[in-house]
Amino acid sequence: QIRATVDAASDLSEEVARSTQVFDDASGQIRGFGESATTSVALARREAIRFANDFGTMFRGAGIGASEAARLSEQFVRLGSDIASFSNLDIQDALTKLSAGLAGEIEPLRRVGFGFNDLEVQARATQLGLRDANGELSEGAKLQARISVILDKTKLAQGDLARTSEGLANQQRFLRGEAEQLREELGRELEPVFLDLV
């Protein structure tokens, strides 16, 4: 149990360092988001930063700039919490489904009511002017089109965590996030002692 608590603190340090690599000068925005994560998205700081880093890695790989990638990453972590609230899912499960959808795996989001298909993605890419001179779409362009489609398809869920924050299910989500945050903070206190022992 002590090791798991110390690991939580270690994980936070690693994710903060990774955010600097992923978001460069915009990493402060992600760290700030992590600071308020227990009250805004019902996640511990390290969890919010980790998921933002995961989204950000995908967005930066598609050629999206650091500042915009940070904005989108925060938006998609918030969306994951909203989908969890709206569809009564575990937040991490909802975030995994979002990641799959962004990568082009349609079924995970379809199973919770937010389905879309490749024709919609292709049409959105054309609408957004993402095709190259030969009318082709790069993988980065497809991702940008999926971002737009997913944000449209999930409008009903957006803001649901805040709207229904007083409900029992969401109170439990917030309590879990706060408990994880406390474990993380306790781990930071215990980490020097633990390192001396090993």
C-alpha positions as CSV (number, residue, x, y, z in Angstrom):
1,Q,0.0,0.0,0.0
2,I,2.9,2.4,0.8
3,R,4.6,1.5,-2.5
4,A,1.4,2.3,-4.4
5,T,1.1,5.6,-2.6
6,V,4.7,6.5,-3.4
7,D,4.2,5.4,-7.0
8,A,1.2,7.8,-7.4
9,A,3.6,10.7,-6.6
10,S,6.2,9.3,-8.9
11,D,3.7,9.0,-11.7
12,L,2.8,12.7,-11.2
13,S,6.4,13.7,-11.6
14,E,6.8,11.6,-14.8
15,E,3.6,13.0,-16.3
16,V,4.5,16.6,-15.6
17,A,7.9,16.0,-17.2
18,R,6.1,14.3,-20.2
19,S,3.8,17.3,-20.6
20,T,6.8,19.6,-21.1
21,Q,7.9,17.3,-24.0
22,V,4.5,17.1,-25.5
23,F,3.3,20.7,-25.1
24,D,6.5,22.6,-25.0
25,D,5.8,26.2,-24.0
26,A,2.1,25.4,-23.6
27,S,2.8,22.8,-20.9
28,G,1.9,25.3,-18.1
29,Q,-1.7,25.3,-19.3
30,I,-1.9,21.5,-18.8
31,R,-0.2,21.7,-15.4
32,G,-2.8,24.4,-14.4
33,F,-5.6,22.1,-15.7
34,G,-4.2,19.3,-13.5
35,E,-4.3,21.5,-10.4
36,S,-8.1,21.9,-10.7
37,A,-8.9,18.5,-12.0
38,T,-10.5,17.0,-8.9
39,T,-13.2,19.7,-9.0
40,S,-13.5,20.2,-12.8
41,V,-13.2,16.6,-14.2
42,A,-13.3,14.4,-11.1
43,L,-9.7,13.1,-11.7
44,A,-6.6,13.3,-9.7
45,R,-3.9,15.7,-11.0
46,R,-1.7,12.9,-12.4
47,E,-4.6,11.2,-14.1
48,A,-5.8,14.5,-15.8
49,I,-2.3,15.3,-17.0
50,R,-1.7,11.7,-18.2
51,F,-4.8,11.7,-20.3
52,A,-4.0,15.2,-21.6
53,N,-0.5,14.0,-22.5
54,D,-2.0,11.0,-24.4
55,F,-4.3,13.2,-26.4
56,G,-1.6,15.8,-26.9
57,T,0.8,13.2,-28.3
58,M,-1.8,12.2,-30.8
59,F,-2.6,15.8,-31.8
60,R,1.1,16.9,-32.0
61,G,1.8,13.8,-34.2
62,A,-0.9,15.1,-36.6
63,G,1.0,18.4,-37.0
64,I,-1.2,20.4,-34.6
65,G,0.8,23.2,-32.8
66,A,1.6,23.0,-29.1
67,S,-0.8,25.7,-28.0
68,E,-3.8,24.3,-29.9
69,A,-2.9,20.8,-28.9
70,A,-3.0,21.8,-25.3
71,R,-6.4,23.5,-25.7
72,L,-7.8,20.4,-27.5
73,S,-6.3,18.0,-25.0
74,E,-7.9,19.8,-22.1
75,Q,-11.2,19.9,-24.0
76,F,-11.1,16.2,-24.7
77,V,-10.3,15.3,-21.1
78,R,-13.3,17.4,-20.0
79,L,-15.4,15.7,-22.7
80,G,-14.4,12.3,-21.4
81,S,-15.7,13.2,-18.0
82,D,-18.9,14.5,-19.5
83,I,-19.4,11.3,-21.5
84,A,-18.8,9.3,-18.3
85,S,-21.4,11.3,-16.5
86,F,-23.9,11.2,-19.4
87,S,-23.6,7.5,-20.2
88,N,-22.8,6.3,-16.6
89,L,-19.3,5.1,-17.4
90,D,-16.1,5.0,-15.6
91,I,-14.2,8.2,-16.6
92,Q,-11.1,6.3,-17.7
93,D,-13.3,4.0,-19.9
94,A,-14.9,7.1,-21.5
95,L,-11.5,8.6,-22.2
96,T,-10.3,5.3,-23.7
97,K,-13.4,5.3,-26.0
98,L,-12.6,8.9,-27.1
99,S,-9.0,8.0,-27.9
100,A,-10.2,5.1,-30.0
101,G,-12.6,7.4,-31.9
102,L,-9.9,9.9,-32.6
103,A,-7.7,7.1,-33.9
104,G,-10.5,6.0,-36.3
105,E,-12.0,3.1,-34.3
106,I,-15.7,3.9,-34.5
107,E,-17.3,1.1,-32.5
108,P,-16.3,2.1,-28.9
109,L,-18.1,5.4,-29.2
110,R,-21.0,4.0,-31.2
111,R,-21.7,1.6,-28.3
112,V,-22.5,4.5,-26.0
113,G,-24.6,6.4,-28.6
114,F,-22.0,8.6,-30.3
115,G,-21.6,6.8,-33.6
116,F,-20.1,8.2,-36.8
117,N,-18.8,6.7,-40.0
118,D,-16.0,7.3,-42.4
119,L,-18.2,9.0,-44.9
120,E,-19.0,11.7,-42.3
121,V,-15.3,12.1,-41.6
122,Q,-14.5,12.4,-45.4
123,A,-17.3,15.0,-45.9
124,R,-16.2,17.0,-42.9
125,A,-12.6,17.0,-44.2
126,T,-13.8,18.4,-47.5
127,Q,-15.9,21.0,-45.7
128,L,-12.9,22.1,-43.6
129,G,-10.7,22.3,-46.7
130,L,-8.2,19.6,-45.4
131,R,-7.6,17.9,-48.7
132,D,-4.3,18.3,-50.5
133,A,-3.9,19.5,-54.1
134,N,-4.7,15.9,-55.3
135,G,-7.8,15.7,-53.2
136,E,-6.2,13.2,-50.8
137,L,-6.3,13.3,-47.0
138,S,-3.2,12.8,-44.8
139,E,-3.6,11.0,-41.5
140,G,-3.3,14.3,-39.7
141,A,-6.1,15.7,-41.8
142,K,-8.3,12.7,-41.0
143,L,-7.6,13.3,-37.3
144,Q,-8.6,16.9,-37.5
145,A,-11.8,15.9,-39.3
146,R,-12.6,13.3,-36.6
147,I,-12.0,15.9,-33.9
148,S,-14.7,18.1,-35.5
149,V,-17.1,15.2,-36.0
150,I,-16.7,13.9,-32.5
151,L,-17.3,17.3,-31.0
152,D,-20.5,17.6,-33.0
153,K,-21.7,14.2,-32.2
154,T,-21.2,14.6,-28.4
155,K,-23.0,17.9,-28.0
156,L,-25.7,16.3,-25.8
157,A,-23.1,15.1,-23.3
158,Q,-21.0,18.2,-23.2
159,G,-21.2,19.9,-19.8
160,D,-23.1,17.0,-18.2
161,L,-20.7,16.5,-15.3
162,A,-21.3,20.0,-14.1
163,R,-25.0,19.9,-14.8
164,T,-25.5,16.7,-12.8
165,S,-22.7,17.2,-10.2
166,E,-25.1,16.9,-7.3
167,G,-26.2,13.4,-8.3
168,L,-25.0,10.4,-6.4
169,A,-23.0,8.8,-9.3
170,N,-21.1,12.1,-9.9
171,Q,-20.5,12.7,-6.2
172,Q,-18.9,9.2,-6.1
173,R,-16.8,10.2,-9.1
174,F,-15.6,13.4,-7.4
175,L,-14.9,11.5,-4.2
176,R,-12.8,8.9,-6.1
177,G,-10.8,11.7,-7.7
178,E,-10.2,13.4,-4.4
179,A,-9.1,10.2,-2.8
180,E,-6.6,9.6,-5.6
181,Q,-5.4,13.2,-5.2
182,L,-4.8,12.6,-1.4
183,R,-2.9,9.5,-2.2
184,E,-0.7,11.4,-4.6
185,E,0.0,14.1,-2.0
186,L,0.7,11.6,0.7
187,G,3.0,9.8,-1.7
188,R,5.0,13.0,-2.2
189,E,5.5,13.2,1.6
190,L,6.5,9.6,1.8
191,E,8.8,9.4,-1.3
192,P,12.0,10.7,0.4
193,V,11.6,8.2,3.3
194,F,10.8,5.4,0.9
195,L,13.9,6.1,-1.2
196,D,16.1,6.1,1.9
197,L,14.8,2.6,2.7
198,V,15.5,1.2,-0.7
